[in-house]
Amino acid sequence: MKLGIVLICASLVSLQGQPTRFVEHKDRDLARKAKEKVETACAETVTFEELTDEDYTKRREDLEMASADNIILTVLREADDPDEMNAAVQDKLANPGFLAFQAGPLVAFIFFLILYVLYFCWACLPCCWCSCCRRKRNCPKVVKFLFMLLLAAIILGLVIAASLSIRGFNAASSGFKLTQCTAAQLVNDTMGGNPEQNILGVIRTLEVFQELKDSLDPGSDFLIELERILTNTKPISDAVVVASATMSNLKAMMEAPGNVNPATTGGEDLLHKCELCTILAPSLTSAIDVLDNGVGAALAQTREVVSEQLQGDNLAKLSDSMLSGTAPLVELKTVVHSAFGPFVEQDTLEAITLQLDSIGTLSSVALIGVALLLALCSILTGICWICVDTHTAADGTSQHRRCTCRCAMCSWCCGCYYMLFVLLISGIMTAASIPLSSICLVLEDVNGELIRDIAAPLELNISGPEGDMMISMVEKCFRNPDPMAQPKILDLITVPGETPGTSITMYELIVNQTQQSVNAQFDALTQQLSTGDATLWNNDSPVKQLADTLSTTPLSSMLLPDAQKLADDPMKFGALAGSTLDAYLLSGGSCDSLPIASDAGFGADLDGKTIEGVSNFGSALRGLTGSVPDAGSPTTCTPPTGKATCTTADPVCEAGNNLMDLKLKLRDGNIFKCWEFRKNNAVCNVNTQNGMGPGGSNGCLVDGAMESREYACNIDDFSQMVSGYYASALQTAFQDLDAKTASLMDDISADLKVLVNEQVIRKITNVANGLTCGFLGDAYQGVLDGLCYGGVWGFQAMSASYVACAVLTIFLVILTFIVWRIAYDNVLMNSSDPITRYTE
């Protein structure tokens, strides 16, 4: 038993065994035939009655009445496995007794056939009548006129009922024609697409997926070319990594709490702070922003996004999704082949329509014609009975004419044949309407709940994601309650997610994760190319300005006493203010003094000032009146200086010693944090490595990354790393990045973009936007309207009109039989020996 719902469900849920190629020759052949069928079946304007909601409700009630309580659904719900279903089908649908019992006209046909054979067939023979019942009956005119009224009512009803068969015939004929057209359109749009409605079609979609899969297979031309471009452009990613790592290390050194506010290894606060670290914080942020938002970084980021999405695990996942994700699409075309292909590939429905067109009208006219002949004969019977039933014989007696009984006998006898014929035809049509009506109800009511109810006998595996996909596709595509909805099929197909046990839609995978991420990066690159600066090392660049400031401003000189902290301890440092040592409140940790240019931009407290060095401070301290050098506290400067031995109670000398003590601790020991690059367990200096320029990468890179190490360093190493090494490293790294940006810009912004767009992105866009299934709901409803609410309902309506004709004919037979019996007895009673006289 091939039911539409069975085909839809079974095909959608079967997700194994798809062909190696997504599209086969038979698919293209079906699409071609569907297009041809649309041109022929839809060329003729099909006049199908526009149905209102009330019409749908009434016709559904008619289908429910004709379906034997929806016998198909009952069988499917009661069966627990295919064997039980087949047994139930054999017991009911394939059992003539069941169909005959359900088809009342067949039962009536058998009953009246037996009655006719046993009684009416012999009723006209005088020998079959009891002589005691025979008598002459004279009916008054009122009875005869009442007979004519009843006869007229029956005849009118008979003609109307016979005429109604034409309505059923027209509904069936136009319904089947509409089914041919809508089914062909459904197959054509589903398989071949419809550009006017922006429908891509399953075949083209699968072709695109096939092209994508072929492009993503190892060894494909696309992957070979992609690998070539990514390999050739890797130096720009390396250059960005080197520049970014250099900036990160510099930032880490200038923001480390122990470097900004140094303390001894024991945790003693040295009451100094890195003023340059604070001053250059905005410049450092600006330099990092320039790098992050520069053309070089955008090129590298674009390259990395493409590499991430189209290489490695993501490539394998995307390639695998072409198989798992397209399986429902492959099965969708299987559904179209199985459920709707016969409408296109076979001419059965067309042959039925031609038969209806050729003999349907004729049969309806014949039905009406015979009914009119019966009506005419019955009317003649009534006229004869009323007007010419008797005449005066030669002997002056009143005799009954035979015309009345003959017309009456002709009427009831022909009526019996007519009744038996229409009962037989209507019975056959009613029996055929039972499974057809039930199938229509199942197709009309199909949804997720119904599919779950009937899954067992149909062996549908609706568990897991496959079952969810199948049910979602039925509910969203075929039976969506929103007629304006245009669900994307890729949103209904799920594939395994990154986390075990989770899933994502095919749309999320190939559009959100692949297309949008790649497109967004190319869009950002385009924006950067139009507004960004391809050269990051120039006189106006924050990076060069930062490097210049670092190289001309020793960081050790900018480790200044924290004025607020000194002011918080006046007992130790209060005497310095306004004294001969007042100038040394602005002294750094460097041995040498540092004059600050007036336009340095360090602020009013520093611009145009001289930051005193430890050497000058020590000389001034030891040169105070009443003090002598403290030989036990030399600095690491040359010449060595240090604290003084105050020979008198001089608060200035004591305060100076307290400040010098902090300077000595600042310069003594590895209390600062430095960062360096390492490779193969050795220091690697970025500014001295080979590989600079368009064709190479910095030698400090290890597998595309930079290895950094934090270590403890003294003030001079700290200052040298920042002001010397990192100032030089910035120049080296950013000049290298500029060179690679200029050299490789076209390879990424043009060649890589064109390759990825042509081979992946454009195809994904076409599939994502063009593969909707909202049209399936309209087409499916069109098939239901034509097949069920037109064809099957018209078939059932014709059967109902035939039954009405049979019932009215029964009353006509009874009525004319009574008249015949009266007229026949009257004729037989014309003589004293009626039988002999009649037979003579």
N, C-alpha and C positions, 0 to 999 in steps of 0.2 A: 504494500500500500504506500504509494508515494504521495505524501501530503506536502503542501508548501511549507508548513511550519516545520515538518521533519527535515526537509531539505535545508531550510535556513539554519536551524539550530545545529543539525549534525555537521553541516559544512563549516559553520563558523567555529565550532568547538574543536574540530579536527585540525591539529596544528603540526602533524608530523608528515613526513614524506613529500614535502614540496619539491618540485623539480629543481635541478641545478640552476637552470635559467628561470628567472621569474616569469617571463612572458614566453608562451609557446605559440606554435603556428595556429593551433586551434583557437587561441584567444583572438588573434588578428582576424581569423576567418569568421568568428562569431561577430566581431565588431563590424566587419564588412557587410555581413548579411543583415545585421541590425540596421545599419545605415540604409541599405537597400529597402528593407522592410518599412522603415520610417517613410521613405519616399513614396512607397506604394500604399501602405496602410493608412498613412496620415494625409495622403493627397486628397482623398475624398472627405468632404466636410461631414463629420459624424454628428447627427442631431441627437444628442443625448439629453434626456429630460433633466433640467436643473432641479436638484432635490433640495428641499428645505429640511430643517432639523426635524420637523414633524414627519416628513416623508421618510427620512432615514429611520426614525423611530418605528414608524408603521411597517416599513419593509423589513426591518430587523425582527420585529415581532412575527411577521410572516415566515421569515427564515427559521426562527426559533420553533414555531409550530410545525414546520415541515422537517425539522432535524431530528425528530424522535428523541427529544430531550437532549440534544447535542450528543448524539451517540458516539461520535468520534472522541470527543473530550472525555466522556464517561469511560470509554474503553481505556484510554491512555492513563487516566487517573486511577482506575481500579487495578491496573496491571502493575506488578512489581518487577517484571523482567520481560524481555522480548518474547519468551515462550508463552507467557500468560497473555500478552497482547495478541499474538498470532492466534491463540486458541479462542480468545474473545471475538476476534474478527471473524473467524470461521463460524462461531456459534451465532453471530448476529448479522454482520454485514454480508457475509457470504452465504447465509442461510435463506433460501427462498421463502420458507415458512415465516420467518421473522419479518422479512420485507413485505410479504403479502399481508401479514397481520397489521403491520404498521401502516400499510397503504390501504385505507378503508375502501377506496373504489374497487380494488381487486377483490376484496371480500364480497362487496355488493355485486360485482360482476358474476362471481361464481354462484352466489345465491340466486340471482335473477335468471342466470342461464339454466340452472337446475329447475327453477320454477317454470320457466318458459318451456323447457323440454318436457316436463312432467304434466303440465296443465295447459298452458296457453296454446301450445302447438296443436293440441287436439280439441281445443274448445269449440272450433267452428263445425265440428262433426256432430250431426243431430244425435247420433247413437251415444254420444258421450254425455248427454244431458238426461237427467231424470225427468220422466214425463209428468211426475207429480208437481214439479216446480214450474212446468210450462203453463203459462196463462197469458191471456191477452191483457196488456196494460195500456191504459190511455192516460198520458201525463198532461196535466193542465198547462196552459200557455205560460203561466208564471214560472213553473219548473223549467220549462224549455228556455225561457229568457234568462233565468238564473244560470242555466247551463251555459248559455252564450256568454254571460258575464264572466263566469269562472274560466271558460275557454279563452276568452279574450285576455284575461289576466295572465293565464299560463302562457299563452302564445307571446304576449308582450315580454314577459320575463324570459322566455326561451330565446327570443330574438336578441334581447339585451345581453343575456349571458353569453350567447354565441358571439355577439359583437365584441364583448369584452376580451375575448381571446385574441382579437387583433391588437389590443393594447399590450397584452403579454407578449405577443409575437414581436411587436415593434420594440418593446423594452429588451427582449432577448437579442434581437438582431442588432440593435444599436449598441447594446452592452458588449456583445462579442466583438463588434467592430472597434469599439472604444478600447477593449482589452487588447486587441491586436496592436493598435496604435500606441497605447500607453506602455505596454510591455516592451514593444520595440524601442520606444523612446528611453525607457528605463535602461535597457541593455545598451543602447547606443551611447547614452550619456555616461553610464557607469563605466563602460569599457573604453569608449573612444573619446569621451569628454564632450564639452559643449562650450566653445569659445565665447559665444554670445552671453552665456551665464557664468563665465569665468570658472568653468568646471574642467579640471585638468584631465580626469579620466584615470581609471585604474591602470590601463595598459601603459600610458605615458608615465604615470607615477612609478610603476614598477620598472620601466625602462630607465628612468632617472636613478632609481635606487640601484639598478643593475650597473649603470655607469659609475655611480658613486662607489659601489662595492668593488668594481674592477679597478677604479682609480686608487682605492685604499688597499688593494691586495699587494703583498710584497712583490717587488720587482716591476711594478707598474711604471709606465712612463711618467706619470704624475709624481709618484714618490721619488723616482730617480732625479727628476728635475728639481723637486722640492729639496731633496737632500743636497744637491749641488749648490743651490742658492743659499741654503742655511749654512752649509760648510764655508762657502766663500764669504759670508757676512758674519761669521762668528767673531772675527776680530773686533767688531764694533761692540758686541756684547761684552767681550773681555775688557775693552777699553772703558766701558761704563762701569764694570765691576771694579776695576783698578781705581778709577776716579772716585767712585762712591766709597770704596773701602778706605781710601786716603782721607776723604772728608770725614768718614765715621771715626777713624782713629784720632784725627785732629780734634774733632768735637768731643770725643771721650776724654782726651787729655785736658781740654780746656774747661770741661764741665765736672771733672772728678772732684768731689768735695774736698779731698785731701790736697788737691792742687789749688783750688780756689781759696780755701781757708786752711793753710798748712798747719800741721801739728806734729809734735815729736812722736817717735814710735811708742812712747809711753802714754800718748794721748794729751800731752800738754798743748794748749792752744797758744800758738806763737803770735797771736794778735796782728797778723798780717793778712792781706788778701790780694788776690791776683786782679789788679785793676784792669789790665788788658783783657783778661778773660771776660770780665763784665762788659767792657767797652765794645769788644768785638763780637759779642753774642749776636746782635742783630745782623752784623755783616756775615757772620758764619751761617746764620739762618738763611740770609739772602743768597749766599753762594750755594747752599744745598738746594734751595728752591730753583736756582738757575740750572743746576745740574739735573734735577728731577724733571723740570719742565722744558728742558732743552730738546733740540731736534735729535741729537745723538741718543739721548735716553729714550725718546719716543721711538726712534728706529730700532733700538735694542729691545724695547718692550714689545714692539710689534713682532719682531723676530721671535722673541721668547713665547708670546701668546700663540703664534702660528705653530711653533715647534711643540709647545705643550699640547695643543689641541690635535695636531695631526701627526704626532710621533709618539712612540712608546705605548704606555698602557691606554691612554685615551684613544690613540689610533686603533689599537686592537679592540677596544670596547665599541668604538664607533663602527668598525668593520663588522664585528659580531652582531651589532644591532641591526645591520642591514639584513641579516638572516632572520633573527628572532623578531624584529619589528615588522618585517614585511610579510611574515607568515599569515597574519590575519588578512592582509590585502590579497595574498595569493588565495586564501580561502574565500574571500569575498567574491572573487571572480569565479571560484568554484560554485558558490551559491548562485551566481548569475547564470552560469552554465546549466546547473541542475534545475533550478526553480523557474527560470525565465527563458532559458535557451530554447526549450521546445516551442515557445510562442514564435520564435524567430526562425529556427531551423526546420520546423515542421509546419505543415499546412493544415493540421487537424482543425484548428479553430476557424481557419479560413474556409475549409470545406464545410464545416457546420454552418457558417454564415451564408455560404452560397446555397446550401440546401434550404436554409430558412428563407432566403430570398426567393428561391425558385419554387419551392412547394409550400412554404409557410403561408404565404398569402392565399395560395390556391386552396390549401386545406382549411384556412379560416373562412374563405368565401364558400367553400363546399359545406362547411359546418353550418354557416348561416343559410345557405341555399336549401339544404335538407331541412333545416328548422322551418324555413318559409314554406317548403312543400308540405311538411307535416301540418303547419298552420293552415295552409290552403285546404288540405284534405279535411282537417277538422272543422274548418269553417263551412265547407260544403256539406259536411255531416250535419252541422247545426241547421243550415238553411233547409236541407232536405227534411230534417226532422220537424222543423217548424212549419214549413210552407207546403211541401208536397209529399208528406208522409202517407197520406191516404187518398184514395179515389173511389168513385162509385162504379161498381161492376155492372155488367149487362143485366144481371138479375136484380139490380137495385140495391145490392148490399154494399156496405162500405168495406173496402179491402185496403190493406197496407202495402205500399210499394216496397220493393226490395232495394231501392237506391240508398235509403237511409242506412240499412244494415251493411250494405256493401261499402259505402264510404266510411262508416264507423269501423268496420273490420279492417279496411285498408289503413286507417289512421292508427289504430292500436297495434296492428301487426307491424307496420313500418316503424312505429314508435318503439316497439320492443327491440327491433334490430338497431335502430339509432341509439337507444339507451345503452344496449350492450356494447356497442362499438365505442361510444364515448367513455363508458366506464372502464373498458379495457385500456384505451389510450391514456386516460387520466390516471388509471392505476399504475401503468408502467411509468408515466412521467412522475407520479408521486413517489414511487419506489426509488427512481433515479435521483429525485430531489433530496432524499434523506441524507446520503453521504455528502452530496454536493453542498447542501445547506449547512451541514455540520462543519465541513472543512472551512466554509466561508466564515462561520462564527469563530472558529479557532484562529484563523488568519486575522480576523478583525480584533480579537481580544489578546493577541500575543503580547506578552510583556515578561519582565523578569520573574514575577511570581508564577505565572503560568509555565514558563520554561522549567522552573525548579520542580513544579508539580509533575510534569510529564517527562522528566529527565531519565528516570529509571528504565521504563520500557523502551525508550529510544536509545539507551546506552550513551547518553550525553554526559561527558565528564565536565560538570560545571564547577568543580572545585578549583581553587587556586586562581592565579591571575588570568589563565586562559578563559575560564568560565566567566570571570568578571568582565573580561574584554568582550566576550560574545554577548553577554546580557546587556552591557553598556551600549554596544553597537546596535543591537535590536531596538533598545529603548530610545537612544538618541538619534539614530538615523532613520529607522523604519517607522517608529511609532512615537515620535516626539510630539508632546501635546502643544508645543509652541510652533505654529505653522511658519513663523518668520525665522526660526532658529537656523543657523548655518554652522553646526558643530564641525570642527576640524577632526578628521579621522585620526590624525597623528596624536590628538589629545586623548583618544580612546584606546590607543595602543600603549601598553606599558612594557618596560624592559627593566631588568634588575638595576637597582641603584648602587651607589658606591658602598653603602653600609649593608652587610648581609641581612637579608630579610626585608629590605625596603625596595621600593620600585619608583621609577619616574616615568613620565609619559615620553613617548617618542618625540613629541614636540619639544618638551623641555630639554631632551638630550641633544637633538640636532639643531634646534633653533636657539634656545636660551643659552645652552652651554657652549655650543660650537659656533653657530652663525653669529649670534649677537656679540659674543666675546671677541671674535675675530673682526667683525664689522665695526664694533665700538673702538677697537684699537686702531684700525685703519682710518676711521673718522678722526680720532684724536691725532693721529699722525698727520693727516691732511691739514687739520687745524694748526698744528705746530709748524708745518712747513710754510703756512701762509702768515703766521704771526710770530713764530719763535725765531731765535737766533741760532744759526747753524755754527757760529764761531763763539766759543765760550771763553777763549783766552784773548782778550783785547783790552785796550786801555780803559774802556768803560765797563768792563765786566766786573761784577762783585767778586768773582774768584780771583782775578789778577790784583784787584785792589786789596783783597784780604792777604794774598801772598806777599805783596809789596810791603804792607804794614808789618806783617810778621817778620820779614827779612830785615827790616830797618829798625825794628823795635825789639831788643832782647827782652824776652819774657821775664828773666830774672830781675831786670831793672824795674819792671812794673809790679813786683811783689812789694807793695807799700804797706806801711803801718796802717792799721785800721783805726782811724781817728776817733771813732765812737768808742771803740773798746779801750783805747788809751785814756780817753776822757772819763771812762767809767772807773778808772783806777788812779785817781789824782795823787795818792800817796807815793806811787812809783814813778809816775810820768808827768805829774802836774808841773814840776819845776822847769821842764823843757820849754814850755810855751813862753815866748818873749825873751828867752835867754840867748846866750851866744850859740847855743846848739839848736835854736828854734828851726833853722833851715833844714836840719836833719830829720825833722818830723816827716819831711818829704824825701825819704831815702829808700832805695830799693834793696834788693838782695844781691845785686851785682857788685863786683869790686869797683867797677868804673862808674863814673857819673854819666847821665844820659840827658843831653839837652833836647827838649821837646819843641818842635817847630810851632810857631804861632798859629799855623793853619792846619795843625795835625788832626783836628776834629776830635780831640780827646776830652773836651770840656773846658770850662773856664778855670777849673782848679789845676789843670795840667798844661794846657796850651801856652807856649811861650815860657814855660818854667824849665828849671833844670832839676832832674832827679839825681840827688847825690848818691854816690857809691859808698860802699862799706869802707873802702880805703880812706877816702876823704873824711868820712865820719870818724873813723878811728884816730886819724891824725888830729882832728879837732878836739876829740875827747881827751887824748893824751896831752894835748897842748894846753889844757885848762890850767890856770894858776893853782898851784898847790897840789898838782897831780903828777904822777909818774907812770910810765908804761907798766902794765901788768904783764910780765913776761910769761905768765902761765896761761894766758888766753889769746894766743895769736889766731888770726883768721887764716883762711886758705888763700887769701889774696897775696899778691906780690906788689910791693913789699908787704910782709905780714903785719897786720895791725890788730888791735883788739881792745879789750877794756883797759881802763886806767886804774891805778891805785890812788885813791883820794887821800891825801895826807891831812887834809882839814875836813871839817864837817861841812862839805859843800853839797847842797841838795841838787844842784845842777849836775855835778859830777856823778852823784848817786843815780839820778834819773837817767843820765847818759849811759852809765854802766848797765842799768836795767834794760834799756833799749838795745845796747850793743849785745847784751846776753842773748836777746831774742834773735839778733842777726847771726850770732855765732851758731846758735842751734838751727837756724834756717839754712845755714850753709854747711852744716855738719850732718853727715849721715844720709842714707837713702830714704828720705821721708816723702818723696814725690812718686807719682805713678806715671810711668811711660808706656807707650804702646809701640810695638815694632812688628814688621812683617817677617814671617819665617817661611823657609822652604827646606825640606830635607834636614830638619833639626838645626838649621843655621839661619843667621840673620840674612834677610834679603832686602836690599835697598831698591825701592821702586825707581828712583831717579838715576840709577846706574845700570839698569838692565837693558839687554838688547831686545830687538823686536819692535821698537817704536816705528810708527809709520803705517801706511795703508795695508801692507801685506802681512804684518806680524802681530804678535800679542806679547804683553809684558812677561818677562821671564819669571816673575814672582807668582804667577798664577799656578794653582794646583787644581787640576780637574775643573777649571772654569771658576774657581773661587780663590779668595785670598785668606791666608791663615794669619791671624793676628795673635799677639801674645802681650799680656800685661806684665810688667815687672817694676820693681822698686828702683828708683834712680835718684841721684842728688840734684841739687838746684842747677848746676851747670849743664848736666846731661839733659835735664828737663827743658832748660832754655834752648839748648842746641837742637834738640829734637823738634821743638815747635818752630823756633825762629830760623833755624838752619835747614834741617832735613825736610820737614813737612812743607816749608815755603818753597823749597826746590822741587819736592815731589809733586806739589800741586801744578807747577808749571809743566813738568814732564808729562803727568797724567792727562791734563786738559789739552795740551798741545797735541798729544797723541790722539785723543778723542776727536778733536777738531779735524785732524788729518783723515781719520777713518770715516767720519761723518761725510766729509766732502767726497771721499772716494767711493763709499758704498751706499750713498743715499739712493741712487737710482735703482740699485739692485733690490732694495727693500720696498721703496715707495712705488716703484713701477713694476719691475719684473715679478717680484714675489706677490704683489697685490693682484696683478693680472692673472697669474697662475692660479692662485687660491680662489679668486672670484670665478674664473671660468670653469675650474674643475670641481669646486665644492660649493661655494657660497651661492652662486646664481642658481644652481640646481636645488639646493636646500630651500632657497626662497620660493622657487616655482612650486615645489612640492608642498611646502608649509602653507602657502597662501591659496593654492589651487585645489587642494584635495579636501573638499568639504563634502558632507553627505546630506545636507538639508534637502536637496532635490529628491533623494531616495524616498523621503516621506510622502512628498506630493505624488511621485510616480507610483509608489506602492498603493497609495489611496486611490489613484486613478485606476490601477488594476483591480482593486477591490470594488470600486464603483462599477466598472464595466463588467467584470466577471460575476460578482455577487449581487450587487444591487441592480444590475441590469440583466445579465444573462441568466443566472440561476433564479433570481426573483421572477423574471419574465417567464421562465420555464415553469416555475411553480404557479404563477398567475394564470398561465394557459391551462394548467392542470385544474386549478380551482374553477375556472370558467367552464371546463368540460364537465366537472362534477355538478356544477349548478345546472347545466343543460340536461344532464342525466336525471337529476332529481325532479326538475320540472317536467321532463318527459315521462317520468313515472306517474306523476299526477295526470298528465295528458292521457297516458295509456289507461289509467283507471277510469278517468272520466269518459273517454270514448268507448271503453269496453262496456261500461254500464249502458250507454246509449245503444251500443250494438246488441247487447243482450236483450234489451227491451224491444228494439226494432226486430231482432231476429225471432223472438218468441211471437211477436205480433204477426209476422209473415207466416210462421208455421201454423198459427191459429186461424188462417184464412179459410180452412176447410174442416170437415169433420174427421178426415183422415190426414192430418197435417204432414206427417212424414212421407206417406205415400204420394200425397199431392205435390209435396215439395220436390221429391226425387223425380217425379215424372216430368 
